Amino acid sequence: MSGGVGGAAALEPLVRDVLGALAEGAARRGGPVAAGAPAGIEAAVAEVFRTASGPTALGRLTELLSHGSADPADPACAAHLHCPPLAVAVAADLAVSALNPSQDSWDQAPAATALETLLLQELAALLGYDPAEAAGVLTSGGTESNLMGLMLARDRVLGAATGRQIELTGVPRTGAGGGLGAAAGARPRILASAAAHFSVQRAAALLGLGEDSVIPVAVDSQLRMKAGALAAKLEQCVERGQLPVAIVATAGTTDTGAIDPLRECAELAAEYGAWLHVDAAYGGGALLSDRLAPLLDGIELADSVSLDWHKLGWQPAAAGVFLVRRSETYASLARRAVYLNPADDEEAGYPSLLGLSLRTTRRADAFKIAVTLRTLGREGLGRLVDACHELAVAGARAVAAHPRLELHGEGEPGGSDPVLTAFLFRYVPEEGAADGARTDRLNASLRRRLLREGGAVVGRTELPGEGPGRVRLKLTLLNPHATVAEVERLLGAVVAAGVAEEGA
Ligand SMILES: *Cc1c(COP(=O)(O)O)cnc(C)c1O
């Protein structure tokens, strides 16, 4: 067992095996991802899984995992919001695994319960919330946090979960005339930009509102929600007798890092009596940087917020955070389980986090974040954010300067420098991009070629809309130790793969 006074001694030789195998696997991989097609990786995994046994199984399987990983610590692995975790955060997470605290009751996690509460107060203050008023919880990530925000929004308006209307204080009534009571029969609607994360639709479905309750709001070419379009959609809801339950503003869209106009969203939410949820799963990291934090101006007005420290925060997954501005709006999640948080325990001063989470058993994911914050400080983490931002700006400029690469939004008003740490671009064939369908096919296949050769892991997405010519490659730069020269080398590999595909 890993706990107790003897636990560390039991772990030590095993951890040494793991560390050795991690290094061996990375050396055998020799790049961002193991070369080969999926069938080759599957065969190698099946072979080791079948033959590994006994005390050497840990080392063999770890070497296999390391060899067969897409490693975000390699500068050429830059497809997704998939960060290289900080070694100190991973070491902290080892302590959590060894002790296995569970956050659903005080008697399973005395210190970890207190630490999660303190960390959330610090993060609430970082957002600009009043920590004495706010509440929150660690989550599995933006998907769960978005579900929670929309659940509380639904319950505030519909009183669904507990069967009672939740007390509304200081919240303006809807513009529909007659307020929430009169609107109880109206169809609930969620307004989110066309570039919002797909988990918003999924949450709406899970909450019984239906995917089609999410009304897409138009975005500009950088995928930023248009405030005028949001106002028009809200007005249309009211005219149709629908109830705008929530506005979801994205602070850092997954593809371009675009930040919706948060202050205007907050004003419109107040005007129409809607809940404002800000999905800052990606952009929340900007709060760590003095230079970038002003981009999130207005986030402090949100009713709830999603943050993911396993993105722009260098934590091993999962490190999601959900926060609400006013703790009383959390009411509909409250639960009493006599074996976890009996009232007499709470009265005697034993706090419980049970009623803050959708989950019961819950890892102490706050611990690694707390250790990281204390080790590097906000300033230290802010420097990492700034380094990734600068890398993205340099990378985007290198794309713009390359004759065979086209930066998305190049030459448009408002500039084409990345907002955060990601940008979209594409390879342009010899004769130009006029044949959109061929350009799409080339870009899609050059990315698979890079994966197959084990040379680079580059993102692939599509611009919103219909028809050919929308496929784009994406770099999401989350490795603060990567250099501009390494990003330029990665772009060179993209061009070489494009040329090879054209000749194929
Ligand atoms: C990543 C992301 C999510 C989903 O978060 P998970 O942690 O993967 O569950 C939601 N919204 C945005 C904007 C994201 O970038």
The ligand as a Tripos MOL2 file, in Angstrom:
@<TRIPOS>MOLECULE
LIG
   15    15     1     0     0
SMALL
NO_CHARGES

@<TRIPOS>ATOM
      1 C1        -11.3280   22.4520  -23.5340 C.3       1 LIG1
      2 C2        -12.5440   23.2630  -23.5260 C.ar      1 LIG1
      3 C3        -13.7280   22.7870  -22.9330 C.ar      1 LIG1
      4 C4        -13.8340   21.3750  -22.4140 C.3       1 LIG1
      5 O1        -13.0720   21.2120  -21.2870 O.3       1 LIG1
      6 P1        -12.5970   19.7780  -20.7790 P.3       1 LIG1
      7 O2        -11.6570   20.1300  -19.6970 O.co2     1 LIG1
      8 O3        -11.9470   19.1150  -21.9390 O.co2     1 LIG1
      9 O4        -13.8070   19.0590  -20.3070 O.co2     1 LIG1
     10 C5        -14.8030   23.6430  -22.8630 C.ar      1 LIG1
     11 N1        -14.7300   24.8850  -23.3790 N.ar      1 LIG1
     12 C6        -13.6280   25.3630  -23.9810 C.ar      1 LIG1
     13 C7        -13.6320   26.7490  -24.5320 C.3       1 LIG1
     14 C8        -12.4920   24.5670  -24.0770 C.ar      1 LIG1
     15 O5        -11.3980   25.0310  -24.6810 O.3       1 LIG1
@<TRIPOS>BOND
     1     1     2 1
     2     2     3 ar
     3     2    14 ar
     4     3     4 1
     5     3    10 ar
     6     4     5 1
     7     5     6 1
     8     6     7 2
     9     6     8 1
    10     6     9 1
    11    10    11 ar
    12    11    12 ar
    13    12    13 1
    14    12    14 ar
    15    14    15 1
@<TRIPOS>SUBSTRUCTURE
     1 LIG1         1 GROUP 0 **** ****
